[in-house]
Amino acid sequence: MTFSLVVRDGDRFGMAASSSSPAVFARVSHLRTGVGAASSQNITDPTLGTALLERLAEHGDAERALSQVTGAAEHIDYRQLTVLGRTGPGFAFSGAHTLGKHASATADGAVAAGNMLSGEHIPGVLLDAYTAATGELEERLITAMRAAVAAGGEEGPVYSAGLAVVADVDWRVTDLRVDWADDPVDRLAELVGVWLPQRDDYVRRGLDPATAPSYGVPGDQ
């Protein structure tokens, strides 16, 4: 019911995902500044994403983190996980009860995975489109998601999508979601277009509000 892409871009980590279920990105996305990123999907247990990041924070080895979490978690046959650390490739796990057609693809600095897919080619489409894309990290993630939808995406329609990026501060510098729409990836792309011109100013507002520009009404966040 979900396909996702997790990437590393220098010191930044980004993730995008789409699903047939509402508000999925709130449950599947896990990113931590300076540590890495992970997804916990299929029949989702959000605590597994947190566990992957905790293991990464301890030793920085994504493959080892995945092995530790899958080796200890209950009901692991129902989970699909991805994880990416500060160096090296991403890693993926799909349990025996992962739904429908499912697959994953990994590369240095990236990992994609999905379940209930139209075909096993979709994770590869995500990686290829992201690699070929240009622009800001958020724009490249959107390009990859649009390519996956165009290539067939999920077995059925998708209704939710989300995108997040962590950089050099201890919060998500981008955190956007479309929780229920007929065209969630296109709607998400519109949100990215609205957000990107303001993104860095909102970081400055967090760090030094006296000198940062303001948007919207007085007192907005």
PAROZA-336434 format. One record per atom (N, C-alpha, C, O): residue in three letters; x, y, z. Coordinates in pm, whole numbers, padded with zeros to 5 digits, always signed. Layout:
<pts>
ALAXYZ
...
</pts>
This chain:
<pts>
MET+00080-00121+00000
MET+00000+00000+00000
MET+00084+00127+00000
MET+00031+00237+00010
THR+00217+00110-00012
THR+00306+00226-00002
THR+00428+00207-00090
THR+00480+00096-00100
PHE+00475+00315-00154
PHE+00609+00314-00211
PHE+00683+00437-00162
PHE+00625+00545-00146
SER+00813+00419-00138
SER+00890+00526-00075
SER+01031+00531-00131
SER+01081+00435-00189
LEU+01093+00646-00111
LEU+01231+00670-00151
LEU+01301+00744-00039
LEU+01252+00848+00007
VAL+01414+00693+00006
VAL+01497+00756+00108
VAL+01633+00786+00046
VAL+01693+00699-00018
VAL+01684+00909+00064
VAL+01809+00949-00002
VAL+01897+01029+00093
VAL+01851+01089+00190
ARG+02025+01027+00061
ARG+02125+01111+00129
ARG+02183+01206+00026
ARG+02218+01166-00085
ASP+02193+01333+00063
ASP+02249+01434-00027
ASP+02346+01518+00055
ASP+02306+01614+00120
GLY+02474+01481+00052
GLY+02571+01546+00139
GLY+02538+01515+00284
GLY+02532+01398+00323
ASP+02517+01618+00364
ASP+02480+01600+00504
ASP+02330+01594+00525
ASP+02284+01581+00638
ARG+02254+01603+00418
ARG+02108+01604+00429
ARG+02050+01466+00399
ARG+02106+01387+00324
PHE+01936+01440+00461
PHE+01859+01320+00431
PHE+01718+01361+00391
PHE+01660+01453+00449
GLY+01663+01293+00291
GLY+01529+01322+00246
GLY+01450+01194+00224
GLY+01507+01088+00201
MET+01320+01206+00233
MET+01232+01093+00211
MET+01102+01140+00149
MET+01052+01247+00182
ALA+01049+01060+00059
ALA+00916+01084+00001
ALA+00845+00950-00007
ALA+00907+00846-00027
ALA+00712+00954+00009
ALA+00634+00831+00003
ALA+00492+00864-00041
ALA+00445+00976-00023
SER+00426+00764-00098
SER+00286+00778-00135
SER+00214+00647-00107
SER+00275+00541-00105
SER+00082+00657-00085
SER+00007+00539-00044
SER-00139+00553-00083
SER-00187+00662-00113
SER-00208+00440-00081
SER-00353+00440-00100
SER-00427+00472+00028
SER-00548+00498+00024
SER-00359+00471+00141
SER-00421+00497+00272
SER-00396+00640+00316
SER-00299+00702+00272
PRO-00483+00695+00403
PRO-00464+00834+00446
PRO-00350+00849+00546
PRO-00322+00759+00626
ALA-00285+00966+00540
ALA-00188+01009+00642
ALA-00074+00910+00663
ALA-00018+00903+00773
VAL-00039+00834+00561
VAL+00063+00731+00578
VAL+00200+00790+00609
VAL+00276+00733+00686
PHE+00232+00905+00549
PHE+00366+00959+00568
PHE+00395+00989+00716
PHE+00510+00982+00759
ALA+00292+01022+00791
ALA+00310+01049+00934
ALA+00359+00925+01008
ALA+00424+00938+01111
ARG+00330+00806+00956
ARG+00366+00683+01025
ARG+00491+00618+00968
ARG+00564+00550+01041
VAL+00518+00637+00839
VAL+00628+00562+00777
VAL+00760+00637+00778
VAL+00865+00575+00764
SER+00759+00769+00794
SER+00881+00849+00775
SER+00956+00871+00905
SER+00898+00910+01007
HIS+01087+00846+00900
HIS+01173+00861+01016
HIS+01307+00919+00970
HIS+01379+00855+00893
LEU+01340+01039+01016
LEU+01465+01106+00978
LEU+01526+01170+01101
LEU+01455+01222+01187
ARG+01658+01167+01110
ARG+01726+01232+01220
ARG+01852+01301+01169
ARG+01936+01238+01104
THR+01864+01428+01197
THR+01978+01508+01153
THR+02110+01444+01197
THR+02125+01408+01314
GLY+02203+01430+01104
GLY+02335+01377+01134
GLY+02341+01228+01157
GLY+02448+01174+01184
VAL+02228+01159+01147
VAL+02222+01016+01176
VAL+02179+00936+01053
VAL+02252+00848+01008
GLY+02061+00966+00998
GLY+02014+00891+00884
GLY+01864+00900+00868
GLY+01800+00989+00924
ALA+01810+00808+00790
ALA+01667+00807+00762
ALA+01622+00663+00741
ALA+01700+00576+00703
ALA+01492+00640+00769
ALA+01438+00505+00757
ALA+01290+00513+00728
ALA+01225+00613+00758
SER+01237+00407+00669
SER+01093+00393+00653
SER+01048+00264+00718
SER+01120+00164+00719
SER+00927+00267+00774
SER+00862+00148+00827
SER+00724+00141+00764
SER+00638+00223+00795
GLN+00703+00045+00675
GLN+00582+00044+00594
GLN+00525-00095+00580
GLN+00565-00186+00653
ASN+00432-00113+00488
ASN+00351-00232+00469
ASN+00244-00233+00578
ASN+00161-00142+00579
ILE+00242-00327+00670
ILE+00155-00319+00787
ILE+00240-00250+00893
ILE+00319-00315+00962
THR+00225-00120+00905
THR+00327-00033+00963
THR+00335-00045+01114
THR+00233-00044+01184
ASP+00457-00056+01164
ASP+00488-00039+01306
ASP+00585+00079+01315
ASP+00704+00061+01291
PRO+00536+00199+01349
PRO+00625+00316+01351
PRO+00742+00303+01447
PRO+00845+00369+01428
THR+00729+00221+01551
THR+00841+00207+01646
THR+00964+00147+01581
THR+01075+00167+01630
LEU+00946+00073+01471
LEU+01062+00013+01405
LEU+01148+00118+01336
LEU+01270+00103+01330
GLY+01086+00223+01283
GLY+01164+00332+01227
GLY+01247+00401+01333
GLY+01364+00433+01310
THR+01187+00424+01449
THR+01261+00483+01560
THR+01376+00392+01602
THR+01486+00440+01628
ALA+01350+00262+01609
ALA+01454+00168+01648
ALA+01570+00167+01550
ALA+01686+00160+01590
LEU+01541+00176+01421
LEU+01647+00180+01320
LEU+01736+00304+01340
LEU+01858+00294+01332
LEU+01675+00418+01367
LEU+01754+00540+01390
LEU+01835+00531+01518
LEU+01947+00582+01524
GLU+01779+00468+01621
GLU+01855+00451+01746
GLU+01979+00366+01723
GLU+02087+00398+01773
ARG+01964+00258+01649
ARG+02080+00173+01621
ARG+02182+00249+01535
ARG+02303+00238+01557
LEU+02134+00324+01437
LEU+02225+00404+01356
LEU+02301+00505+01441
LEU+02420+00526+01421
ALA+02232+00567+01535
ALA+02297+00666+01621
ALA+02407+00601+01705
ALA+02505+00666+01740
GLU+02389+00474+01738
GLU+02488+00404+01821
GLU+02615+00372+01745
GLU+02725+00389+01798
HIS+02601+00323+01620
HIS+02719+00273+01550
HIS+02731+00315+01404
HIS+02837+00295+01344
GLY+02629+00372+01344
GLY+02638+00426+01210
GLY+02636+00326+01096
GLY+02658+00365+00981
ASP+02611+00199+01124
ASP+02615+00094+01022
ASP+02471+00057+00986
ASP+02401-00008+01064
ALA+02426+00098+00867
ALA+02287+00076+00829
ALA+02253-00072+00815
ALA+02146-00116+00858
GLU+02342-00149+00756
GLU+02314-00292+00739
GLU+02302-00360+00875
GLU+02214-00443+00896
ARG+02391-00326+00966
ARG+02386-00383+01101
ARG+02260-00339+01174
ARG+02197-00419+01244
ALA+02222-00213+01159
ALA+02100-00163+01223
ALA+01979-00241+01175
ALA+01893-00279+01256
LEU+01970-00266+01045
LEU+01857-00340+00991
LEU+01855-00482+01045
LEU+01749-00534+01081
SER+01971-00545+01052
SER+01979-00681+01105
SER+01937-00686+01251
SER+01866-00778+01293
GLN+01981-00588+01329
GLN+01945-00585+01470
GLN+01794-00570+01490
GLN+01734-00639+01573
VAL+01735-00480+01415
VAL+01592-00453+01433
VAL+01507-00569+01382
VAL+01413-00610+01449
THR+01540-00622+01265
THR+01460-00732+01212
THR+01478-00859+01295
THR+01389-00943+01302
GLY+01594-00872+01358
GLY+01619-00990+01440
GLY+01547-00988+01574
GLY+01528-01093+01635
ALA+01507-00869+01619
ALA+01447-00858+01752
ALA+01299-00827+01751
ALA+01231-00850+01851
ALA+01246-00776+01641
ALA+01108-00727+01639
ALA+01007-00841+01628
ALA+01031-00941+01560
GLU+00894-00824+01697
GLU+00783-00916+01683
GLU+00710-00889+01550
GLU+00712-00777+01499
HIS+00649-00992+01496
HIS+00565-00980+01376
HIS+00643-00923+01257
HIS+00586-00856+01171
ILE+00774-00950+01252
ILE+00857-00888+01150
ILE+00819-00934+01010
ILE+00848-00864+00913
ASP+00754-01051+00996
ASP+00716-01098+00865
ASP+00612-01008+00798
ASP+00590-01019+00677
TYR+00548-00919+00875
TYR+00447-00829+00822
TYR+00502-00690+00789
TYR+00427-00601+00749
ARG+00632-00670+00806
ARG+00689-00537+00791
ARG+00776-00526+00667
ARG+00835-00623+00619
GLN+00783-00404+00615
GLN+00879-00367+00512
GLN+00955-00246+00561
GLN+00895-00145+00597
LEU+01087-00255+00563
LEU+01172-00152+00622
LEU+01279-00110+00524
LEU+01327-00190+00444
THR+01318+00018+00530
THR+01438+00065+00462
THR+01518+00150+00560
THR+01462+00207+00653
VAL+01649+00159+00537
VAL+01733+00239+00625
VAL+01856+00287+00547
VAL+01909+00216+00462
LEU+01899+00408+00580
LEU+02013+00470+00513
LEU+02092+00550+00616
LEU+02035+00629+00692
GLY+02223+00529+00620
GLY+02308+00599+00715
GLY+02391+00709+00651
GLY+02366+00749+00538
ARG+02490+00756+00725
ARG+02572+00869+00682
ARG+02665+00834+00567
ARG+02710+00922+00494
THR+02695+00706+00550
THR+02782+00662+00439
THR+02725+00533+00381
THR+02647+00463+00445
GLY+02766+00504+00258
GLY+02734+00376+00197
GLY+02594+00367+00141
GLY+02522+00467+00135
PRO+02556+00246+00098
PRO+02425+00226+00036
PRO+02314+00218+00140
PRO+02339+00209+00260
GLY+02190+00222+00090
GLY+02076+00192+00174
GLY+02050+00043+00176
GLY+02105-00033+00095
PHE+01966+00001+00271
PHE+01931-00140+00284
PHE+01781-00152+00305
PHE+01716-00061+00355
ALA+01726-00267+00264
ALA+01582-00288+00270
ALA+01552-00429+00319
ALA+01631-00522+00302
PHE+01435-00441+00379
PHE+01384-00571+00426
PHE+01237-00579+00392
PHE+01162-00485+00417
SER+01194-00692+00336
SER+01052-00719+00310
SER+01018-00853+00371
SER+01069-00956+00328
GLY+00930-00853+00473
GLY+00891-00976+00539
GLY+00810-01067+00449
GLY+00762-01027+00344
ALA+00796-01191+00493
ALA+00728-01292+00413
ALA+00583-01258+00385
ALA+00526-01305+00287
HIS+00521-01176+00471
HIS+00381-01139+00452
HIS+00365-00998+00396
HIS+00259-00937+00411
THR+00469-00945+00331
THR+00456-00816+00265
THR+00349-00828+00156
THR+00344-00927+00084
LEU+00266-00725+00146
LEU+00145-00733+00066
LEU+00174-00721-00085
LEU+00256-00641-00127
GLY+00103-00803-00164
GLY+00102-00789-00309
GLY+00240-00799-00372
GLY+00333-00857-00316
LYS+00250-00740-00492
LYS+00380-00731-00557
LYS+00465-00633-00477
LYS+00423-00519-00454
HIS+00582-00674-00436
HIS+00668-00587-00357
HIS+00812-00603-00403
HIS+00851-00707-00456
ALA+00889-00497-00383
ALA+01027-00497-00430
ALA+01103-00385-00362
ALA+01043-00297-00299
SER+01234-00388-00376
SER+01318-00280-00327
SER+01436-00263-00421
SER+01466-00353-00500
ALA+01501-00149-00413
ALA+01619-00120-00493
ALA+01710-00032-00410
ALA+01663+00059-00341
THR+01839-00056-00415
THR+01934+00019-00335
THR+02048+00072-00421
THR+02079+00018-00527
ALA+02108+00179-00373
ALA+02224+00239-00438
ALA+02303+00312-00331
ALA+02257+00325-00217
ASP+02421+00359-00367
ASP+02496+00440-00272
ASP+02417+00567-00243
ASP+02390+00646-00333
GLY+02381+00586-00117
GLY+02307+00705-00078
GLY+02160+00703-00106
GLY+02096+00808-00104
ALA+02102+00584-00132
ALA+01959+00580-00162
ALA+01903+00440-00144
ALA+01975+00340-00157
VAL+01773+00434-00113
VAL+01702+00307-00108
VAL+01554+00335-00135
VAL+01498+00432-00084
ALA+01493+00249-00214
ALA+01351+00261-00246
ALA+01284+00126-00225
ALA+01347+00022-00243
ALA+01156+00129-00186
ALA+01084+00005-00164
ALA+00935+00031-00177
ALA+00889+00145-00163
GLY+00860-00075-00203
GLY+00716-00061-00210
GLY+00646-00193-00202
GLY+00706-00299-00221
ASN+00517-00187-00172
ASN+00432-00305-00167
ASN+00299-00273-00234
ASN+00266-00156-00253
MET+00224-00375-00269
MET+00101-00359-00348
MET+00129-00277-00475
MET+00050-00191-00513
LEU+00241-00305-00538
LEU+00287-00229-00653
LEU+00223-00281-00783
LEU+00176-00394-00790
SER+00222-00194-00883
SER+00179-00237-01015
SER+00281-00332-01077
SER+00246-00414-01162
GLY+00405-00322-01035
GLY+00510-00409-01084
GLY+00636-00392-01001
GLY+00652-00291-00933
GLU+00724-00489-01008
GLU+00845-00485-00927
GLU+00947-00384-00978
GLU+01051-00365-00915
HIS+00918-00318-01089
HIS+01009-00219-01145
HIS+01002-00084-01073
HIS+01092-00002-01091
ILE+00900-00059-00994
ILE+00876+00074-00940
ILE+00991+00126-00853
ILE+01029+00242-00871
PRO+01048+00049-00760
PRO+01161+00103-00684
PRO+01278+00146-00772
PRO+01343+00247-00745
GLY+01306+00070-00877
GLY+01412+00109-00969
GLY+01380+00238-01042
GLY+01469+00320-01065
VAL+01253+00256-01078
VAL+01211+00382-01141
VAL+01237+00499-01046
VAL+01286+00603-01089
LEU+01203+00482-00920
LEU+01228+00588-00822
LEU+01375+00627-00817
LEU+01409+00745-00823
LEU+01462+00527-00807
LEU+01606+00556-00800
LEU+01657+00621-00928
LEU+01731+00719-00922
ASP+01619+00568-01042
ASP+01668+00621-01169
ASP+01622+00765-01190
ASP+01700+00850-01233
ALA+01496+00792-01160
ALA+01443+00927-01181
ALA+01507+01026-01086
ALA+01536+01140-01124
TYR+01528+00984-00962
TYR+01594+01073-00867
TYR+01736+01104-00912
TYR+01779+01220-00908
THR+01809+01005-00955
THR+01948+01023-00998
THR+01957+01117-01117
THR+02051+01197-01127
ALA+01860+01110-01207
ALA+01863+01193-01328
ALA+01808+01333-01306
ALA+01828+01421-01390
ALA+01741+01356-01194
ALA+01674+01484-01171
ALA+01773+01592-01132
ALA+01885+01564-01089
THR+01731+01717-01147
THR+01809+01833-01107
THR+01725+01920-01015
THR+01605+01901-01000
GLY+01792+02017-00953
GLY+01721+02110-00866
GLY+01744+02080-00720
GLY+01833+02004-00684
GLU+01663+02143-00635
GLU+01671+02122-00492
GLU+01638+01976-00459
GLU+01572+01908-00537
LEU+01684+01930-00344
LEU+01657+01793-00302
LEU+01508+01764-00305
LEU+01466+01659-00354
GLU+01428+01855-00253
GLU+01283+01834-00252
GLU+01228+01819-00394
GLU+01140+01736-00418
GLU+01280+01897-00487
GLU+01234+01888-00625
GLU+01274+01756-00689
GLU+01197+01699-00766
ARG+01391+01708-00657
ARG+01435+01579-00712
ARG+01351+01464-00656
ARG+01319+01369-00728
LEU+01316+01472-00529
LEU+01228+01370-00472
LEU+01091+01371-00540
LEU+01036+01265-00569
ILE+01038+01489-00564
ILE+00909+01499-00633
ILE+00918+01443-00774
ILE+00827+01373-00819
THR+01027+01473-00844
THR+01046+01418-00978
THR+01043+01266-00976
THR+00981+01204-01062
ALA+01108+01207-00877
ALA+01110+01062-00865
ALA+00971+01006-00836
ALA+00932+00905-00893
MET+00897+01072-00748
MET+00762+01025-00716
MET+00670+01033-00837
MET+00591+00942-00862
ARG+00680+01141-00912
ARG+00598+01154-01033
ARG+00633+01047-01135
ARG+00545+00993-01202
ALA+00761+01015-01147
ALA+00802+00910-01240
ALA+00745+00776-01198
ALA+00703+00697-01283
ALA+00745+00749-01068
ALA+00691+00621-01020
ALA+00542+00612-01048
ALA+00494+00506-01089
VAL+00468+00720-01026
VAL+00325+00720-01055
VAL+00302+00697-01205
VAL+00216+00619-01245
ALA+00380+00767-01287
ALA+00365+00752-01432
ALA+00399+00611-01479
ALA+00345+00565-01579
ALA+00487+00543-01406
ALA+00527+00407-01443
ALA+00431+00301-01390
ALA+00452+00182-01411
GLY+00327+00343-01321
GLY+00227+00248-01272
GLY+00202+00257-01124
GLY+00093+00223-01078
GLY+00303+00302-01047
GLY+00286+00323-00904
GLY+00234+00202-00831
GLY+00283+00091-00849
GLU+00132+00224-00749
GLU+00068+00115-00679
GLU-00026+00039-00771
GLU-00056+00083-00882
GLU-00070-00075-00723
GLU-00166-00156-00799
GLU-00296-00080-00820
GLU-00360-00096-00924
GLY-00337+00002-00723
GLY-00456+00084-00733
GLY-00422+00230-00714
GLY-00304+00265-00707
PRO-00523+00318-00705
PRO-00497+00461-00689
PRO-00427+00493-00558
PRO-00444+00423-00458
VAL-00347+00599-00560
VAL-00288+00652-00437
VAL-00365+00778-00396
VAL-00416+00851-00481
TYR-00373+00800-00266
TYR-00451+00912-00213
TYR-00373+01000-00116
TYR-00422+01108-00079
SER-00257+00958-00075
SER-00178+01041+00017
SER-00032+01040-00025
SER+00015+00947-00091
ALA+00039+01146+00014
ALA+00181+01156-00018
ALA+00246+01251+00081
ALA+00180+01339+00137
GLY+00375+01234+00101
GLY+00448+01324+00190
GLY+00594+01331+00153
GLY+00646+01246+00081
LEU+00660+01433+00205
LEU+00801+01457+00174
LEU+00864+01530+00292
LEU+00806+01624+00345
ALA+00983+01486+00333
ALA+01053+01550+00443
ALA+01203+01552+00418
ALA+01257+01464+00350
VAL+01270+01654+00473
VAL+01414+01668+00462
VAL+01468+01716+00597
VAL+01410+01804+00660
VAL+01579+01657+00639
VAL+01655+01711+00753
VAL+01790+01756+00702
VAL+01846+01697+00610
ALA+01842+01862+00763
ALA+01967+01921+00714
ALA+02063+01943+00831
ALA+02115+01847+00887
ASP+02086+02069+00868
ASP+02187+02100+00968
ASP+02128+02159+01095
ASP+02200+02221+01174
VAL+01999+02142+01116
VAL+01935+02182+01240
VAL+01855+02063+01293
VAL+01832+01966+01220
ASP+01815+02068+01418
ASP+01754+01952+01482
ASP+01603+01946+01462
ASP+01529+01909+01554
TRP+01557+01982+01343
TRP+01417+01964+01307
TRP+01410+01944+01156
TRP+01509+01966+01085
ARG+01296+01904+01108
ARG+01277+01884+00965
ARG+01267+02021+00898
ARG+01176+02098+00928
VAL+01359+02051+00808
VAL+01352+02179+00739
VAL+01242+02180+00635
VAL+01192+02287+00598
THR+01203+02064+00589
THR+01084+02047+00504
THR+01005+01931+00559
THR+01060+01825+00589
ASP+00874+01951+00574
ASP+00786+01845+00625
ASP+00646+01872+00570
ASP+00568+01946+00631
LEU+00615+01812+00457
LEU+00491+01840+00384
LEU+00412+01713+00362
LEU+00469+01607+00334
ARG+00279+01723+00374
ARG+00193+01607+00357
ARG+00064+01645+00284
ARG+00009+01753+00304
VAL+00019+01554+00202
VAL-00117+01557+00147
VAL-00182+01429+00196
VAL-00144+01320+00154
ASP-00279+01441+00285
ASP-00330+01323+00354
ASP-00447+01256+00285
ASP-00477+01140+00315
TRP-00517+01326+00192
TRP-00625+01260+00118
TRP-00662+01345-00002
TRP-00719+01453+00013
ALA-00628+01297-00120
ALA-00659+01367-00244
ALA-00652+01267-00359
ALA-00588+01163-00348
ASP-00721+01300-00468
ASP-00718+01212-00585
ASP-00586+01217-00659
ASP-00551+01123-00731
ASP-00511+01326-00642
ASP-00382+01344-00710
ASP-00277+01390-00608
ASP-00224+01501-00621
PRO-00247+01308-00508
PRO-00165+01354-00397
PRO-00023+01395-00435
PRO+00030+01490-00377
VAL+00039+01327-00530
VAL+00176+01362-00566
VAL+00180+01498-00636
VAL+00271+01577-00611
ASP+00083+01524-00723
ASP+00078+01656-00787
ASP+00047+01765-00685
ASP+00104+01874-00691
ARG-00041+01737-00592
ARG-00070+01833-00486
ARG+00053+01858-00400
ARG+00079+01971-00359
LEU+00127+01753-00374
LEU+00251+01767-00297
LEU+00352+01853-00373
LEU+00421+01935-00312
ALA+00360+01834-00503
ALA+00450+01917-00584
ALA+00413+02065-00574
ALA+00501+02151-00570
GLU+00284+02095-00570
GLU+00240+02234-00553
GLU+00286+02289-00418
GLU+00332+02402-00409
LEU+00273+02208-00314
LEU+00318+02251-00181
LEU+00469+02276-00178
LEU+00514+02372-00117
VAL+00545+02191-00244
VAL+00689+02211-00251
VAL+00720+02345-00318
VAL+00809+02417-00273
GLY+00647+02377-00424
GLY+00668+02504-00492
GLY+00639+02623-00404
GLY+00707+02726-00413
VAL+00538+02612-00319
VAL+00507+02719-00224
VAL+00613+02728-00115
VAL+00652+02838-00075
TRP+00657+02613-00067
TRP+00744+02608+00049
TRP+00888+02647+00022
TRP+00948+02720+00101
LEU+00946+02602-00088
LEU+01091+02617-00109
LEU+01139+02762-00101
LEU+01245+02785-00042
PRO+01069+02860-00156
PRO+01120+02998-00145
PRO+01127+03048+00000
PRO+01197+03145+00028
GLN+01055+02984+00090
GLN+01050+03028+00228
GLN+01131+02940+00323
GLN+01158+02979+00437
ARG+01171+02822+00277
ARG+01232+02721+00365
ARG+01348+02775+00447
ARG+01348+02762+00569
ASP+01446+02834+00381
ASP+01566+02877+00452
ASP+01539+02992+00547
ASP+01604+03005+00650
ASP+01442+03077+00512
ASP+01406+03187+00601
ASP+01344+03135+00730
ASP+01366+03192+00837
TYR+01268+03027+00721
TYR+01210+02971+00843
TYR+01316+02906+00930
TYR+01302+02904+01053
VAL+01422+02853+00870
VAL+01534+02805+00951
VAL+01599+02922+01024
VAL+01629+02912+01143
ARG+01620+03033+00953
ARG+01680+03150+01017
ARG+01591+03205+01128
ARG+01641+03253+01229
ARG+01460+03198+01108
ARG+01370+03243+01214
ARG+01388+03160+01341
ARG+01380+03212+01452
GLY+01412+03030+01323
GLY+01435+02946+01439
GLY+01565+02975+01508
GLY+01574+02968+01631
LEU+01668+03008+01429
LEU+01801+03030+01486
LEU+01822+03173+01534
LEU+01885+03194+01638
ASP+01769+03271+01461
ASP+01793+03411+01493
ASP+01672+03494+01450
ASP+01676+03559+01346
PRO+01565+03491+01529
PRO+01441+03556+01486
PRO+01452+03707+01470
PRO+01371+03766+01398
ALA+01549+03769+01535
ALA+01561+03915+01525
ALA+01600+03961+01386
ALA+01569+04073+01346
THR+01668+03875+01311
THR+01718+03916+01179
THR+01650+03844+01063
THR+01677+03875+00947
ALA+01562+03748+01093
ALA+01501+03669+00987
ALA+01376+03738+00934
ALA+01307+03805+01010
PRO+01346+03723+00804
PRO+01224+03782+00748
PRO+01099+03713+00801
PRO+01104+03599+00847
SER+00989+03783+00793
SER+00862+03730+00841
SER+00768+03707+00724
SER+00774+03776+00623
TYR+00678+03607+00740
TYR+00577+03576+00639
TYR+00442+03574+00705
TYR+00430+03549+00825
GLY+00338+03599+00627
GLY+00203+03581+00675
GLY+00164+03686+00776
GLY+00206+03801+00768
VAL+00083+03645+00872
VAL+00031+03736+00971
VAL+00126+03744+01090
VAL+00204+03652+01111
PRO+00121+03852+01169
PRO+00207+03862+01286
PRO+00188+03743+01380
PRO+00076+03702+01410
GLY+00301+03690+01424
GLY+00295+03579+01517
GLY+00287+03443+01453
GLY+00280+03343+01524
ASP+00288+03435+01317
ASP+00283+03303+01255
ASP+00414+03232+01279
ASP+00516+03296+01308
GLN+00412+03101+01267
GLN+00526+03020+01305
GLN+00622+02996+01187
GLN+00724+02928+01203
</pts>
